Amino acid sequence: MAQPVDVGAEDFPREVLECSDMPVLVDFWSETCGHCMALNPHYDQAAGAMEGRVRFVKVSFQQAKELFTEHGVRATPTLVLFRDGVEVARKVGAMPADDLIAWLEEQLQQ
């Protein structure tokens, strides 16, 4: 089963922006955020359900603050969907795996 990949500032361009084989969902999160911790098991579950269709990545505020600024992330958790290196959708806040998968399915139809 696919698991989200932790990505730092150095790897972000290669792992997210230059990824062209499938869309990439980035979870901008913080270790001190209760909603982020609540989202984690649902994010992992969605990663398994969407394996082969969406790549799941996690970016920690404590490890890559500059990416939060660069991508205009002001709250955690913020989920940003990239396609061919371009942001195509954004969702702020935690949600159950079923809702996350439904949101992704909707985005993939566009």
C-alpha positions as CSV (number, residue, x, y, z in Angstrom):
1,M,0.0,0.0,0.0
2,A,1.3,3.5,-0.9
3,Q,2.4,5.7,1.9
4,P,2.8,9.5,1.8
5,V,6.4,10.7,1.3
6,D,8.0,13.3,3.6
7,V,9.5,16.0,1.4
8,G,11.8,18.9,2.4
9,A,12.7,22.1,0.6
10,E,15.5,20.5,-1.3
11,D,13.4,17.7,-2.7
12,F,10.2,19.7,-3.3
13,P,11.0,20.7,-6.9
14,R,11.9,17.2,-8.0
15,E,9.1,15.4,-6.0
16,V,6.3,17.8,-6.6
17,L,6.9,20.5,-9.3
18,E,8.7,18.3,-11.8
19,C,6.5,15.2,-11.3
20,S,4.6,14.8,-14.6
21,D,3.5,11.2,-14.4
22,M,0.5,11.8,-12.0
23,P,-1.0,14.6,-9.9
24,V,0.7,15.3,-6.5
25,L,-1.3,16.1,-3.3
26,V,0.8,17.9,-0.8
27,D,-0.2,18.0,2.9
28,F,1.3,21.2,4.4
29,W,1.2,20.3,8.1
30,S,2.7,21.0,11.5
31,E,3.7,18.7,14.3
32,T,2.1,21.1,16.8
33,C,-1.3,21.2,15.0
34,G,-4.1,19.0,16.4
35,H,-6.1,19.0,13.2
36,C,-3.0,17.9,11.3
37,M,-2.5,14.9,13.7
38,A,-6.2,14.1,13.2
39,L,-5.8,14.1,9.4
40,N,-2.7,11.9,9.4
41,P,-4.5,8.4,9.4
42,H,-7.1,9.6,6.9
43,Y,-4.4,11.0,4.6
44,D,-2.5,7.6,4.8
45,Q,-5.8,5.7,4.1
46,A,-6.5,8.0,1.1
47,A,-3.0,7.4,-0.2
48,G,-3.6,3.7,-0.2
49,A,-7.0,4.1,-1.9
50,M,-5.6,6.4,-4.6
51,E,-2.4,4.5,-5.3
52,G,-1.3,4.8,-8.9
53,R,-3.5,7.8,-9.5
54,V,-2.3,10.5,-7.1
55,R,1.1,10.8,-5.4
56,F,0.8,11.8,-1.7
57,V,3.5,14.1,-0.2
58,K,3.8,15.7,3.3
59,V,5.7,18.9,4.0
60,S,6.4,19.8,7.6
61,F,6.3,23.4,8.7
62,Q,9.2,22.7,11.1
63,Q,11.3,21.3,8.3
64,A,10.4,23.6,5.4
65,K,8.9,27.0,6.5
66,E,10.1,28.6,3.3
67,L,7.7,26.4,1.3
68,F,4.7,27.5,3.3
69,T,5.6,31.2,2.4
70,E,6.4,30.4,-1.2
71,H,3.0,28.6,-1.7
72,G,0.9,31.0,0.4
73,V,0.0,28.5,3.1
74,R,-1.4,30.3,6.1
75,A,-3.2,27.5,8.0
76,T,-2.5,23.9,8.7
77,P,-3.4,21.5,7.5
78,T,-3.6,22.8,3.9
79,L,-3.9,20.3,1.1
80,V,-2.6,21.5,-2.3
81,L,-3.1,19.4,-5.5
82,F,-0.4,20.0,-8.2
83,R,-0.7,18.8,-11.8
84,D,2.4,19.2,-14.0
85,G,4.0,21.5,-11.4
86,V,1.0,23.9,-11.2
87,E,-1.4,24.2,-8.3
88,V,-4.9,23.2,-9.5
89,A,-6.8,22.9,-6.2
90,R,-6.6,23.7,-2.5
91,K,-8.4,22.6,0.6
92,V,-7.8,23.8,4.2
93,G,-8.6,21.7,7.2
94,A,-8.8,18.1,8.2
95,M,-11.4,15.7,6.7
96,P,-12.3,12.0,6.8
97,A,-10.6,9.7,4.2
98,D,-13.9,9.3,2.3
99,D,-14.3,13.0,1.9
100,L,-10.7,13.5,0.9
101,I,-11.0,10.7,-1.7
102,A,-14.3,12.2,-3.0
103,W,-12.7,15.6,-3.3
104,L,-9.7,14.2,-5.2
105,E,-12.0,12.2,-7.5
106,E,-13.8,15.5,-8.3
107,Q,-10.6,17.3,-9.0
108,L,-9.3,14.5,-11.3
109,Q,-12.4,14.9,-13.4
110,Q,-11.5,18.5,-14.3
